[in-house]
Every structure is written in C-alpha cells, then in structure tokens.
Amino acid sequence: QVQLVESGGGLVQAGGSLRLSCAASGRTFSNYVMGWFRQAPGKEREFVAGISRSGGSTRYVDSVKGRFSISRDNAKNTVALHMNSLKPEDTALYYCAAQRVLITTLPSDYNYWGQGTQVTVSS
C-alpha cells in the first residue's frame, strides 16, 4: 500500500502561481511512477503531468506545457507540481497518483490515489 496526501491548493488570481505537493508513505517511493490528475465539476478526471521513478522523464498534457512543471524528491518521498500562469480553466480538484510501470495518461493505470487538493483560479 502507498498512502498519498496532497497539499498546497488554494484560491489564486489568473496569472498567479501555486505549488502543489504530494507526500507518500508506505512502500518504497522510488519504485513508483507518479502522476498528477485533475477533475473539474461535471468533467472526467484528466491527466496533467507524470514523472518517472528516477525523475529523469516527464510528460505533460498539452494544455499545461510551458506553464506547469513536475518534480520529485525520492529522499523526501514527495512529488510536486509547480503551476505558473494559471488560468480559470485550470480550476479543479488536483490528485496525485502512483503506479509501478510507465507514465501513462489513463487514471485506471494508477493504483494509488490521494484525496485531492482544490485549486481555484479567479478571472
């Protein structure tokens, strides 16, 4: 089992920045590919960013490329999502997730999930 706890969400004006953090406990963190997903009301859960076990490879959804950055610290068992130039359409509940295999975009590929942290971007 891997337990994931997100933090760092909040209310921010358009153009602002936020840093989300996800703390992991349980199994060996460095064995897991980590992903960030988001879900807005009435919409499906969407892949935002993913990072490989070593941190050497990352992947982003097109809508956040150049604005968001994912990073991990295997010594501290944490993964972060740095969000800049936020837009109202980035408003959603953001989740971190873990799996053992590859960076993929399907929520069903991820075995462990946090409870989510709300990000609200005002115009």
Backbone as JSON Lines, residues from 0, in Angstrom:
{"i":0,"aa":"Q","n":[0.82,-1.2,0.0],"ca":[0.0,0.0,0.0],"c":[0.86,1.25,0.0]}
{"i":1,"aa":"V","n":[0.4,2.23,-0.73],"ca":[1.04,3.55,-0.74],"c":[-0.01,4.57,-0.33]}
{"i":2,"aa":"Q","n":[0.3,5.38,0.65],"ca":[-0.6,6.44,1.07],"c":[-0.09,7.76,0.5]}
{"i":3,"aa":"L","n":[-1.01,8.52,-0.07],"ca":[-0.65,9.79,-0.72],"c":[-1.5,10.91,-0.12]}
{"i":4,"aa":"V","n":[-0.84,12.01,0.22],"ca":[-1.53,13.16,0.79],"c":[-1.09,14.42,0.05]}
{"i":5,"aa":"E","n":[-2.06,15.07,-0.59],"ca":[-1.77,16.3,-1.33],"c":[-1.95,17.53,-0.43]}
{"i":6,"aa":"S","n":[-1.23,18.59,-0.79],"ca":[-1.38,19.87,-0.1],"c":[-0.99,20.99,-1.06]}
{"i":7,"aa":"G","n":[-1.32,22.21,-0.68],"ca":[-0.87,23.37,-1.45],"c":[-1.91,24.03,-2.32]}
{"i":8,"aa":"G","n":[-3.11,23.46,-2.38],"ca":[-4.14,24.09,-3.19],"c":[-4.63,25.39,-2.56]}
{"i":9,"aa":"G","n":[-5.45,26.1,-3.31],"ca":[-6.0,27.35,-2.8],"c":[-6.64,28.17,-3.88]}
{"i":10,"aa":"L","n":[-6.95,29.41,-3.53],"ca":[-7.56,30.36,-4.45],"c":[-6.5,31.33,-4.93]}
{"i":11,"aa":"V","n":[-6.4,31.51,-6.24],"ca":[-5.39,32.39,-6.82],"c":[-6.0,33.13,-8.01]}
{"i":12,"aa":"Q","n":[-5.51,34.31,-8.26],"ca":[-5.98,35.06,-9.42],"c":[-5.33,34.54,-10.7]}
{"i":13,"aa":"A","n":[-6.0,34.74,-11.81],"ca":[-5.44,34.35,-13.1],"c":[-4.06,35.0,-13.28]}
{"i":14,"aa":"G","n":[-3.13,34.21,-13.79],"ca":[-1.76,34.68,-13.96],"c":[-0.87,34.36,-12.78]}
{"i":15,"aa":"G","n":[-1.46,33.93,-11.69],"ca":[-0.71,33.62,-10.49],"c":[-0.09,32.23,-10.52]}
{"i":16,"aa":"S","n":[0.52,31.86,-9.4],"ca":[1.22,30.59,-9.29],"c":[0.82,29.86,-8.01]}
{"i":17,"aa":"L","n":[0.92,28.55,-8.07],"ca":[0.74,27.69,-6.9],"c":[1.71,26.53,-7.01]}
{"i":18,"aa":"R","n":[2.07,26.0,-5.86],"ca":[2.89,24.79,-5.82],"c":[2.14,23.73,-5.03]}
{"i":19,"aa":"L","n":[1.79,22.65,-5.71],"ca":[1.16,21.51,-5.05],"c":[2.23,20.52,-4.64]}
{"i":20,"aa":"S","n":[1.99,19.87,-3.5],"ca":[2.9,18.86,-3.02],"c":[2.13,17.6,-2.66]}
{"i":21,"aa":"C","n":[2.77,16.47,-2.85],"ca":[2.17,15.18,-2.52],"c":[3.2,14.4,-1.71]}
{"i":22,"aa":"A","n":[2.83,14.03,-0.5],"ca":[3.7,13.25,0.38],"c":[3.27,11.8,0.35]}
{"i":23,"aa":"A","n":[4.22,10.91,0.15],"ca":[3.94,9.48,0.06],"c":[4.5,8.74,1.26]}
{"i":24,"aa":"S","n":[3.81,7.7,1.65],"ca":[4.29,6.82,2.73],"c":[3.85,5.41,2.4]}
{"i":25,"aa":"G","n":[4.52,4.46,3.03],"ca":[4.16,3.06,2.81],"c":[5.3,2.33,2.13]}
{"i":26,"aa":"R","n":[5.15,2.08,0.85],"ca":[6.15,1.33,0.1],"c":[7.29,2.25,-0.35]}
{"i":27,"aa":"T","n":[8.3,1.69,-0.98],"ca":[9.45,2.44,-1.45],"c":[9.03,3.41,-2.54]}
{"i":28,"aa":"F","n":[9.12,4.68,-2.24],"ca":[8.61,5.72,-3.13],"c":[9.28,5.68,-4.5]}
{"i":29,"aa":"S","n":[10.57,5.42,-4.53],"ca":[11.31,5.46,-5.78],"c":[10.94,4.32,-6.73]}
{"i":30,"aa":"N","n":[10.14,3.39,-6.28],"ca":[9.67,2.31,-7.15],"c":[8.46,2.7,-7.97]}
{"i":31,"aa":"Y","n":[7.93,3.9,-7.74],"ca":[6.66,4.28,-8.33],"c":[6.78,5.46,-9.28]}
{"i":32,"aa":"V","n":[6.14,5.31,-10.42],"ca":[5.87,6.44,-11.32],"c":[4.78,7.28,-10.67]}
{"i":33,"aa":"M","n":[4.93,8.58,-10.72],"ca":[3.96,9.46,-10.08],"c":[3.27,10.33,-11.13]}
{"i":34,"aa":"G","n":[2.0,10.58,-10.89],"ca":[1.24,11.43,-11.8],"c":[0.38,12.41,-11.05]}
{"i":35,"aa":"W","n":[0.08,13.52,-11.71],"ca":[-0.91,14.48,-11.22],"c":[-2.09,14.48,-12.19]}
{"i":36,"aa":"F","n":[-3.27,14.4,-11.65],"ca":[-4.51,14.45,-12.41],"c":[-5.36,15.58,-11.84]}
{"i":37,"aa":"R","n":[-6.37,15.97,-12.6],"ca":[-7.32,16.95,-12.1],"c":[-8.72,16.61,-12.59]}
{"i":38,"aa":"Q","n":[-9.69,17.06,-11.83],"ca":[-11.08,16.83,-12.19],"c":[-11.9,18.06,-11.84]}
{"i":39,"aa":"A","n":[-12.5,18.64,-12.87],"ca":[-13.39,19.78,-12.69],"c":[-14.82,19.27,-12.57]}
{"i":40,"aa":"P","n":[-15.71,20.03,-11.95],"ca":[-17.1,19.59,-11.8],"c":[-17.72,19.25,-13.15]}
{"i":41,"aa":"G","n":[-18.33,18.07,-13.22],"ca":[-19.01,17.65,-14.44],"c":[-18.1,17.14,-15.53]}
{"i":42,"aa":"K","n":[-16.8,17.05,-15.24],"ca":[-15.85,16.58,-16.25],"c":[-15.14,15.33,-15.77]}
{"i":43,"aa":"E","n":[-14.55,14.62,-16.72],"ca":[-13.79,13.42,-16.38],"c":[-12.44,13.8,-15.78]}
{"i":44,"aa":"R","n":[-11.89,12.86,-15.03],"ca":[-10.56,13.07,-14.48],"c":[-9.54,13.11,-15.62]}
{"i":45,"aa":"E","n":[-8.65,14.11,-15.57],"ca":[-7.73,14.38,-16.67],"c":[-6.28,14.28,-16.2]}
{"i":46,"aa":"F","n":[-5.45,13.63,-16.99],"ca":[-4.01,13.59,-16.73],"c":[-3.44,14.99,-16.91]}
{"i":47,"aa":"V","n":[-2.57,15.4,-15.99],"ca":[-1.93,16.7,-16.08],"c":[-0.43,16.54,-16.33]}
{"i":48,"aa":"A","n":[0.23,15.73,-15.5],"ca":[1.67,15.57,-15.62],"c":[2.09,14.27,-14.96]}
{"i":49,"aa":"G","n":[3.21,13.71,-15.42],"ca":[3.74,12.5,-14.82],"c":[5.25,12.55,-14.8]}
{"i":50,"aa":"I","n":[5.83,11.76,-13.9],"ca":[7.28,11.74,-13.77],"c":[7.73,10.31,-13.5]}
{"i":51,"aa":"S","n":[8.83,9.94,-14.11],"ca":[9.34,8.58,-13.98],"c":[9.9,8.33,-12.58]}
{"i":52,"aa":"R","n":[10.27,7.11,-12.31],"ca":[10.76,6.73,-10.99],"c":[12.01,7.51,-10.58]}
{"i":53,"aa":"S","n":[12.89,7.72,-11.53],"ca":[14.14,8.44,-11.23],"c":[13.99,9.95,-11.32]}
{"i":54,"aa":"G","n":[12.9,10.38,-11.96],"ca":[12.71,11.81,-12.2],"c":[13.3,12.27,-13.52]}
{"i":55,"aa":"G","n":[13.91,11.36,-14.26],"ca":[14.58,11.74,-15.49],"c":[13.67,11.95,-16.68]}
{"i":56,"aa":"S","n":[12.44,11.49,-16.57],"ca":[11.49,11.62,-17.67],"c":[10.18,12.2,-17.16]}
{"i":57,"aa":"T","n":[9.64,13.15,-17.92],"ca":[8.37,13.77,-17.54],"c":[7.45,13.81,-18.77]}
{"i":58,"aa":"R","n":[6.18,14.01,-18.48],"ca":[5.17,14.09,-19.54],"c":[4.08,15.03,-19.09]}
{"i":59,"aa":"Y","n":[3.54,15.82,-20.03],"ca":[2.51,16.8,-19.69],"c":[1.38,16.77,-20.71]}
{"i":60,"aa":"V","n":[0.2,17.11,-20.24],"ca":[-0.9,17.35,-21.18],"c":[-0.6,18.66,-21.91]}
{"i":61,"aa":"D","n":[-1.01,18.76,-23.15],"ca":[-0.66,19.92,-23.98],"c":[-1.09,21.25,-23.34]}
{"i":62,"aa":"S","n":[-2.22,21.24,-22.67],"ca":[-2.77,22.49,-22.15],"c":[-1.94,23.12,-21.04]}
{"i":63,"aa":"V","n":[-1.0,22.37,-20.45],"ca":[-0.19,22.92,-19.36],"c":[1.29,23.02,-19.72]}
{"i":64,"aa":"K","n":[1.67,22.56,-20.89],"ca":[3.08,22.62,-21.29],"c":[3.57,24.06,-21.28]}
{"i":65,"aa":"G","n":[4.74,24.25,-20.69],"ca":[5.31,25.58,-20.59],"c":[4.83,26.37,-19.38]}
{"i":66,"aa":"R","n":[3.79,25.88,-18.71],"ca":[3.26,26.57,-17.53],"c":[3.45,25.75,-16.25]}
{"i":67,"aa":"F","n":[3.32,24.44,-16.35],"ca":[3.42,23.57,-15.19],"c":[4.73,22.77,-15.26]}
{"i":68,"aa":"S","n":[5.24,22.4,-14.09],"ca":[6.44,21.58,-14.02],"c":[6.29,20.58,-12.88]}
{"i":69,"aa":"I","n":[6.59,19.33,-13.16],"ca":[6.52,18.29,-12.14],"c":[7.93,17.93,-11.7]}
{"i":70,"aa":"S","n":[8.09,17.67,-10.41],"ca":[9.39,17.27,-9.89],"c":[9.18,16.3,-8.74]}
{"i":71,"aa":"R","n":[10.22,15.58,-8.37],"ca":[10.11,14.65,-7.25],"c":[11.4,14.66,-6.46]}
{"i":72,"aa":"D","n":[11.29,14.31,-5.19],"ca":[12.43,14.18,-4.3],"c":[12.31,12.8,-3.65]}
{"i":73,"aa":"N","n":[13.06,11.85,-4.16],"ca":[12.95,10.49,-3.65],"c":[13.48,10.35,-2.22]}
{"i":74,"aa":"A","n":[14.35,11.23,-1.82],"ca":[14.86,11.2,-0.44],"c":[13.79,11.65,0.55]}
{"i":75,"aa":"K","n":[12.9,12.52,0.1],"ca":[11.84,13.04,0.97],"c":[10.48,12.42,0.68]}
{"i":76,"aa":"N","n":[10.42,11.52,-0.28],"ca":[9.16,10.86,-0.64],"c":[8.07,11.87,-1.03]}
{"i":77,"aa":"T","n":[8.46,12.83,-1.84],"ca":[7.49,13.84,-2.26],"c":[7.55,14.06,-3.77]}
{"i":78,"aa":"V","n":[6.42,14.49,-4.29],"ca":[6.32,14.91,-5.68],"c":[5.59,16.25,-5.69]}
{"i":79,"aa":"A","n":[6.04,17.16,-6.52],"ca":[5.47,18.5,-6.55],"c":[4.99,18.85,-7.95]}
{"i":80,"aa":"L","n":[4.01,19.72,-8.0],"ca":[3.54,20.28,-9.27],"c":[3.61,21.79,-9.14]}
{"i":81,"aa":"H","n":[4.51,22.39,-9.89],"ca":[4.67,23.83,-9.9],"c":[3.81,24.41,-11.01]}
{"i":82,"aa":"M","n":[2.87,25.26,-10.65],"ca":[1.91,25.78,-11.62],"c":[2.06,27.29,-11.74]}
{"i":83,"aa":"N","n":[2.38,27.74,-12.93],"ca":[2.54,29.16,-13.22],"c":[1.53,29.6,-14.28]}
{"i":84,"aa":"S","n":[1.36,30.9,-14.38],"ca":[0.44,31.47,-15.39],"c":[-0.91,30.78,-15.36]}
{"i":85,"aa":"L","n":[-1.45,30.63,-14.18],"ca":[-2.7,29.89,-14.02],"c":[-3.86,30.58,-14.71]}
{"i":86,"aa":"K","n":[-4.76,29.77,-15.23],"ca":[-5.93,30.23,-15.96],"c":[-7.19,29.73,-15.25]}
{"i":87,"aa":"P","n":[-8.3,30.41,-15.43],"ca":[-9.54,29.92,-14.82],"c":[-9.86,28.47,-15.19]}
{"i":88,"aa":"E","n":[-9.5,28.07,-16.39],"ca":[-9.78,26.69,-16.81],"c":[-8.9,25.67,-16.1]}
{"i":89,"aa":"D","n":[-7.94,26.1,-15.32],"ca":[-7.14,25.18,-14.5],"c":[-7.86,24.85,-13.19]}
{"i":90,"aa":"T","n":[-8.97,25.49,-12.93],"ca":[-9.73,25.23,-11.7],"c":[-10.21,23.79,-11.67]}
{"i":91,"aa":"A","n":[-9.86,23.08,-10.61],"ca":[-10.22,21.67,-10.49],"c":[-9.73,21.14,-9.15]}
{"i":92,"aa":"L","n":[-10.15,19.93,-8.86],"ca":[-9.58,19.18,-7.74],"c":[-8.39,18.41,-8.29]}
{"i":93,"aa":"Y","n":[-7.23,18.62,-7.7],"ca":[-6.0,18.01,-8.19],"c":[-5.6,16.82,-7.32]}
{"i":94,"aa":"Y","n":[-5.29,15.71,-7.99],"ca":[-4.93,14.48,-7.31],"c":[-3.52,14.05,-7.69]}
{"i":95,"aa":"C","n":[-2.8,13.47,-6.76],"ca":[-1.59,12.75,-7.15],"c":[-1.89,11.27,-7.11]}
{"i":96,"aa":"A","n":[-1.16,10.52,-7.93],"ca":[-1.41,9.1,-8.09],"c":[-0.1,8.37,-8.35]}
{"i":97,"aa":"A","n":[-0.09,7.07,-8.09],"ca":[1.13,6.28,-8.22],"c":[0.85,4.96,-8.94]}
{"i":98,"aa":"Q","n":[1.83,4.54,-9.73],"ca":[1.78,3.22,-10.35],"c":[3.2,2.71,-10.53]}
{"i":99,"aa":"R","n":[3.34,1.42,-10.85],"ca":[4.67,0.81,-10.9],"c":[5.3,0.79,-12.28]}
{"i":100,"aa":"V","n":[4.55,1.09,-13.34],"ca":[5.03,0.73,-14.68],"c":[5.6,1.93,-15.44]}
{"i":101,"aa":"L","n":[4.73,2.66,-16.14],"ca":[5.17,3.74,-17.03],"c":[4.35,4.98,-16.77]}
{"i":102,"aa":"I","n":[4.82,6.11,-17.28],"ca":[3.99,7.32,-17.26],"c":[2.89,7.14,-18.29]}
{"i":103,"aa":"T","n":[1.68,6.99,-17.83],"ca":[0.55,6.87,-18.73],"c":[-0.5,7.92,-18.36]}
{"i":104,"aa":"T","n":[-1.45,8.12,-19.27],"ca":[-2.45,9.17,-19.06],"c":[-3.78,8.66,-18.55]}
{"i":105,"aa":"L","n":[-3.95,7.35,-18.48],"ca":[-5.23,6.78,-18.06],"c":[-5.3,6.67,-16.54]}
{"i":106,"aa":"P","n":[-6.32,7.25,-15.92],"ca":[-6.47,7.1,-14.47],"c":[-6.52,5.64,-14.02]}
{"i":107,"aa":"S","n":[-7.09,4.78,-14.84],"ca":[-7.22,3.37,-14.46],"c":[-5.88,2.65,-14.36]}
{"i":108,"aa":"D","n":[-4.83,3.24,-14.92],"ca":[-3.49,2.63,-14.83],"c":[-2.83,2.86,-13.48]}
{"i":109,"aa":"Y","n":[-3.36,3.78,-12.71],"ca":[-2.76,4.16,-11.44],"c":[-3.44,3.44,-10.29]}
{"i":110,"aa":"N","n":[-2.65,2.91,-9.4],"ca":[-3.16,2.04,-8.34],"c":[-3.48,2.78,-7.05]}
{"i":111,"aa":"Y","n":[-2.79,3.88,-6.8],"ca":[-2.94,4.58,-5.53],"c":[-3.24,6.05,-5.79]}
{"i":112,"aa":"W","n":[-4.12,6.59,-4.97],"ca":[-4.59,7.96,-5.15],"c":[-4.67,8.69,-3.82]}
{"i":113,"aa":"G","n":[-4.4,9.99,-3.86],"ca":[-4.65,10.82,-2.71],"c":[-6.09,11.3,-2.71]}
{"i":114,"aa":"Q","n":[-6.42,12.14,-1.73],"ca":[-7.77,12.65,-1.58],"c":[-8.03,13.89,-2.41]}
{"i":115,"aa":"G","n":[-6.98,14.53,-2.87],"ca":[-7.13,15.7,-3.72],"c":[-6.98,17.0,-2.97]}
{"i":116,"aa":"T","n":[-6.58,18.03,-3.69],"ca":[-6.49,19.39,-3.16],"c":[-7.1,20.34,-4.19]}
{"i":117,"aa":"Q","n":[-7.93,21.25,-3.71],"ca":[-8.68,22.12,-4.61],"c":[-7.85,23.3,-5.07]}
{"i":118,"aa":"V","n":[-7.87,23.54,-6.37],"ca":[-7.25,24.72,-6.96],"c":[-8.35,25.53,-7.65]}
{"i":119,"aa":"T","n":[-8.48,26.78,-7.26],"ca":[-9.48,27.66,-7.85],"c":[-8.77,28.9,-8.39]}
{"i":120,"aa":"V","n":[-8.96,29.17,-9.67],"ca":[-8.34,30.32,-10.31],"c":[-9.43,31.31,-10.71]}
{"i":121,"aa":"S","n":[-9.37,32.49,-10.15],"ca":[-10.39,33.51,-10.44],"c":[-9.93,34.4,-11.6]}
{"i":122,"aa":"S","n":[-10.9,34.86,-12.36],"ca":[-10.57,35.7,-13.52],"c":[-10.54,37.17,-13.17]}
